Amino acid sequence: MSHMKFLEIINVGKSFPGKDGPNEVLAGVSLEIRKGEAISIIGHSGCGKSTLLTLIAGLELPTTGAVCFKEREIEKPGPERAVVFQNHSLLPWRTVLQNVLLAVDAVFPGQSRAERRDRAERWLVKVGLKDHMQKYPHQISGGMKQRTGIARALSMDPEVLLLDEPFGALDALTRANLQDEVLRLHHEEHLTVVMVTHDIDEAVLISDRIVMMRVGPRAGIGRILDVPFARPRDRLALMQADDFAHIRADCVKFLYAQHGTRVA
């Protein structure tokens, strides 16, 4: 019996219209992501990392090639692929609970109101917002807003969690807490995680593989690095491991080399 491929990016190119003709952001990108895997995509600004994520999300369609989920071409967004952006995009006039319920109501219209509310509350408890459900976005911190965004994404019962620099705007401690949260949820819920990040330590901490993008235009995958640490992972133990420093140095070297080839 052949195994169904879970998430596949097949020879993808993406262009956007520009003043002087098409602006080719990605070219010839191919990647297979296994179920339950955590992948980070790193690279310099403008290398198409976020574009790649929006293609998996179905928010944009590839110009050439295909992105397939369970061997069907992705043509639009779907709840099985939930996205958390850096800008949490919560509705300010709705409470934390109501913001999560919006997603739940859309994805589970067949469930009773009580079931839907239970689902939303359960995820808010899981991400540590038990006491903040009735607050409005302006009453909570940036970290709590991101937790709300994660709860909203997970309340849709997705098979893939797409994270676009989700912790980029947060202070170091909040960021570390949320990284640990994503590590825990990935492990406990068997989520497949695809994350775009600028933070190399974050990539090493969370990922099974790190996908390093070459500089654009026509950016592609330059290198894929395996991160061999067992799970569940402990941040402190990991950061003291020799391999951590080696993997981190490999990433930094790659990124510096990319900068070196850039024409000013």
Buried (B, 14 or more C-beta within 10 A) or exposed (E): EEEEBBBBBBEBBBBEEEEEEEBBBBBEBEBEBEBBBBBBBBBBEBBBBBBBBBBBBBBBBBBBBBBBBEEEEBEEEBBBBBBBBBEBEBEEEBBBBBBBBBBBBEBBEEBEEEEBBEBBBEBBEBBBBEEBBEBBBEEBEBBBBBBBBBBBBBBBBBBBBBBBBBBBBBEEEBBBBBBBBBBBBBBEBEBBBBBBBBBBBBBBBBBBBBBBBBBBBBBBBBBEBEBEBEEEBBEEEBEEEEEBEEBBEBBEEBBEBBEEEEEE
